[in-house]
């Protein structure tokens, strides 16, 4: 098998920084406060209802709770037929490790100082 070098199309040259055209100036980014003002507020209840409807289509139920020690939202995916927890996000073991890490940090570092 042979390769005809004349049939190969040369790749276009990549310009160096000195040859590269100047980029247009970036638009000034809107502050986060402005972005929040332009979007209508979303009700958490309506959002949870929507998630429940979507999960029901897959014979699953979503359960939302807050881990008070970590101040973190925990989501459980539950099978509607057996009522068993399929998955917990974040995993219970990971939550336990996170709690212990916070305890150790609290022991090592005094928050009052």
Protein Blocks (a to p, Z undefined) as FASTA:
>chain_A
ZZdfklpccddddddfklpccdddddddddfklmmmmpccddfklmmmmmmmmmmmnopa
cdddddfklopacdddddfklopafbdcddfklmmmmmmmmmmmmmmpcfkZZ
